[in-house]
Each structure stands twice: as C-alpha cells, then as structure tokens.
Amino acid sequence: MALPSPVPITLFGATSPSGQALSELARGRPLVVAGRRPPLPPAWGGDPPPFLPCDLAQAGETGEAPTGLLISFAPIWTFAPWLARWAARNPAGVAALQGVIACSSSSVITKRFAANRYDRDLVQRLRQAEEQLTLTCATHGLPLRILAPTLIYGQAGPLGDRNLSQLRRLLRRLPLLPLPGQGGLRQPIHCRQLAAVALHLADRLPLAGDGPSQPVHLPLGGDDTLSYAAMLRRLQTATEPGDAARRCWLLALPPRLFQVLAAPLLLFSPKTFEAVLRMGADLAGFTPAHRILGRPPEPFPVLPLVP
Ligand SMILES: NC(=O)c1ccc[n+]([C@@H]2O[C@H](COP(=O)([O-])OP(=O)(O)OC[C@H]3O[C@@H](n4cnc5c(N)ncnc54)[C@H](OP(=O)(O)O)[C@@H]3O)[C@@H](O)[C@H]2O)c1
C-alpha cells in the first residue's frame, strides 16, 4: 500500500527515551514537541523541533493548538484527562486532528491481580485513563491506538531507561544474585522498537480508521521471550569485557526455595516482596514489535543500552 505524505505529528513525552527515539526516527518529517520542557537539541545536529509549552497536569490552555496526529509517551493518566479537557473546550481543534496514539502499560493486564495496594491503584489509574481516552476519541471520531508495552529498556540520545540499567548496576555491585531457576518469562522492548511501532501506526492510522478489524488496544513486547535469568545473562554478555557486571554469579534456585528466602521481605515491604515474587512470574506473550513492523526479529538486547 503506497502511503501518502507523512502526517504531521505532535509528540508528548519527547523527553522519555521512546520520545527521543521517535524524534530521531521521524527526522525530516513535520513534528512539533509538546511538553513541560523544550526538546533537546538533536544528536544529529540542526535545530530542535518547534516547541509547544504544555503541562498536561494543568487545566490551562496550551498557547497554540496541537495539530496533525498526537503521539504520547507521557503517563496516560495525565494525557487522557488533558485531552478530554481540551476536547471539551476546543471541539473544532479536536475534530481537525488525524488520530491519537498513546502509551499505556502492560501492567494493566499483568498486575491486575496484585495483592498490594500500590499496584492495584496503578492498574485502576491505567484502566480509567484508557477508558477516558477511548471515550474522548470515539466522541470526536478520532482513530485511536493504545500501546501497552511491557518493560521498556535502552538508550536514545542522552536518555536511558531506569529499569534494566538499574539491574545492570546491581550486577556490578553484587558478587552473587539469587534468582528463580524456572519461569519468569520476559519480553523487554527497546525504546527504539516502541518508537518505530508508534511511527509505523501513525502513518497508517488516518487511512485505517477504526474499523472492527483494527484492535485499539495493543499489548506490545520485544522480539525475544526469555527467562529472567537468561535476560540477565544476556545483559552480562552485552557489557564490555572486564565490566564488573560480568563477574556477578547468577544463582538459579528452585522456585520454592527462592520464595522462602524472599519471605522476610513481606514484613518490611509487601510491595518489594511482590516485586521479587514477580521475578518468577511469566510477563510475556505480547505482540512482538517486528510482527507489526514487518521486519526480521531483533534478538535481545537491542543496542544501544545505558552505559
Ligand atoms: N518504563 C517502562 O518500563 C514502561 C513500561 C510500560 C509502559 N510505560 C509507559 O511508557 C511511556 C514512557 O515511559 P518512560 O518510563 O520511558 O517515561 P519517562 O522517562 O518517565 O518520561 C515520561 C515523559 O512524560 C512527560 N510528562 C510527564 N508528566 C507530564 C506533564 N504533566 N506534562 C507534560 N509532559 C509530562 C515527561 O516530560 P518531562 O520532561 O516534563 O518530565 C517525559 O517526557 C509512559 O507512558 C509509561 O507509562 C513505561
């Protein structure tokens, strides 16, 4: 299918690694950055994209109206209420938009049976925001895709993740790390893969409309599914020879023994206890990015990583 000229994009969350990666992939096409902080100067040189000051948490109007297609890597629980408020005040502006692609999280699925209050509240916030965004877009006839990615990792320009990079720092500090020996499947997605999917959908969304064959909610992962232990081993292998992370001994334990050793955490921090137990839970089975992009799969880890 021949694509028409690229649709202009207004990007929210440009100062996240995925937003940074999208700015880079969208180089040369019309793009405006909306947010609290002006965009960083592009790593490839040239002028930064035009900036639309906009605090999603504030009730006030943005100076100029966002145009084209909105892509958001900001927290969906701030983006969805902002769009609802803006649509109520500016129906003509919303009607002129070409679509919305917003990032939610696979936690809305994987944490829905969590025992601790923090995770249950997170699931509720995500679900309410997804429902609000769906309603706003349906009311104004806007095509919508909600991306629900699992663990996002990697570096784009000067910005990097704060999850696998922290695990790698832990590997550098510890001589030994006990892990559940079985299960714990993960499907981490690199920020560049997530950005590529958003851009791919942005080019097709105005054409696709919201026909019944188009899923609005898209749980999304990377191209490799691997156990927690294998993920850490691959992270070790991806470090420079001589990096202290390589020396940490990954001690795979029988699941029962791992749970018994983690049990004392329950007394001090039920949230940490549950996070440790989740290491053994399978959080995978999402649509791999390469299937949407129509490209060969990329093995984990996709580079660059946070140094
Ligand atoms: N990290 C993960 O593993 C993970 C997993 C699943 C889903 N997600 C989702 O994926 C997206 C990106 O996650 P991330 O962790 O990479 O993001 P992040 O680094 O925390 O960045 C969040 C972005 O949202 C912007 N933002 C936050 N509040 C805002 C407000 N009130 N007004 C305007 N902009 C605001 C931030 O801009 P400022 O520069 O102004 O702070 C920043 O650009 C988010 O929607 C997140 O919920 C993340």
The ligand as a MOL file (V3000), in Angstrom:
LIG
                    3D

  0  0  0     0  0            999 V3000
M  V30 BEGIN CTAB
M  V30 COUNTS 48 52 0 0 0
M  V30 BEGIN ATOM
M  V30 1 N 9.4650 2.3830 31.6930 0
M  V30 2 C 8.7990 1.2560 31.4490 0
M  V30 3 O 9.3320 0.1340 31.5740 0
M  V30 4 C 7.3650 1.3160 30.9890 0
M  V30 5 C 6.6600 0.1150 30.8650 0
M  V30 6 C 5.3640 0.1520 30.3550 0
M  V30 7 C 4.8030 1.3550 29.9690 0
M  V30 8 N 5.4900 2.5220 30.1490 0 CHG=1
M  V30 9 C 4.8790 3.7750 29.6500 0
M  V30 10 O 5.6660 4.1970 28.5430 0
M  V30 11 C 5.7410 5.6200 28.4810 0
M  V30 12 C 7.2030 6.0690 28.5710 0
M  V30 13 O 7.7170 5.5650 29.7820 0
M  V30 14 P 9.1440 6.0250 30.3560 0
M  V30 15 O 9.3260 5.3330 31.6680 0
M  V30 16 O 10.1610 5.8500 29.2910 0 CHG=-1
M  V30 17 O 8.8330 7.5630 30.5720 0
M  V30 18 P 9.6120 8.6680 31.4240 0
M  V30 19 O 11.0770 8.5470 31.1710 0
M  V30 20 O 9.1070 8.6200 32.8320 0
M  V30 21 O 9.0740 10.0000 30.7030 0
M  V30 22 C 7.7510 10.4380 30.8500 0
M  V30 23 C 7.5160 11.5530 29.8380 0
M  V30 24 O 6.2340 12.1520 30.0940 0
M  V30 25 C 6.4000 13.5530 30.2420 0
M  V30 26 N 5.4530 14.0830 31.2180 0
M  V30 27 C 5.2170 13.6000 32.4560 0
M  V30 28 N 4.3010 14.3800 33.0830 0
M  V30 29 C 3.9870 15.3860 32.2050 0
M  V30 30 C 3.1120 16.5180 32.2820 0
M  V30 31 N 2.3970 16.7910 33.3740 0
M  V30 32 N 3.0320 17.3440 31.1970 0
M  V30 33 C 3.7720 17.0790 30.0880 0
M  V30 34 N 4.6040 16.0310 29.9660 0
M  V30 35 C 4.7140 15.1990 31.0200 0
M  V30 36 C 7.8200 13.7240 30.7550 0
M  V30 37 O 8.2320 15.0450 30.4720 0
M  V30 38 P 9.1320 15.9620 31.4680 0
M  V30 39 O 10.4400 16.0290 30.7710 0
M  V30 40 O 8.4250 17.2640 31.5260 0
M  V30 41 O 9.1820 15.2510 32.7970 0
M  V30 42 C 8.5590 12.6630 29.9400 0
M  V30 43 O 8.8480 13.1340 28.6450 0
M  V30 44 C 4.8680 6.1280 29.6350 0
M  V30 45 O 3.5700 6.3190 29.1330 0
M  V30 46 C 4.8740 4.9370 30.6170 0
M  V30 47 O 3.7000 4.9350 31.4390 0
M  V30 48 C 6.7640 2.5340 30.6530 0
M  V30 END ATOM
M  V30 BEGIN BOND
M  V30 1 1 1 2
M  V30 2 2 2 3
M  V30 3 1 2 4
M  V30 4 1 4 5
M  V30 5 2 4 48
M  V30 6 2 5 6
M  V30 7 1 6 7
M  V30 8 2 7 8
M  V30 9 1 8 9
M  V30 10 1 8 48
M  V30 11 1 9 10
M  V30 12 1 9 46
M  V30 13 1 10 11
M  V30 14 1 11 12
M  V30 15 1 11 44
M  V30 16 1 12 13
M  V30 17 1 13 14
M  V30 18 2 14 15
M  V30 19 1 14 16
M  V30 20 1 14 17
M  V30 21 1 17 18
M  V30 22 2 18 19
M  V30 23 1 18 20
M  V30 24 1 18 21
M  V30 25 1 21 22
M  V30 26 1 22 23
M  V30 27 1 23 24
M  V30 28 1 23 42
M  V30 29 1 24 25
M  V30 30 1 25 26
M  V30 31 1 25 36
M  V30 32 1 26 27
M  V30 33 1 26 35
M  V30 34 2 27 28
M  V30 35 1 28 29
M  V30 36 1 29 30
M  V30 37 2 29 35
M  V30 38 1 30 31
M  V30 39 2 30 32
M  V30 40 1 32 33
M  V30 41 2 33 34
M  V30 42 1 34 35
M  V30 43 1 36 37
M  V30 44 1 36 42
M  V30 45 1 37 38
M  V30 46 2 38 39
M  V30 47 1 38 40
M  V30 48 1 38 41
M  V30 49 1 42 43
M  V30 50 1 44 45
M  V30 51 1 44 46
M  V30 52 1 46 47
M  V30 END BOND
M  V30 END CTAB
M  END
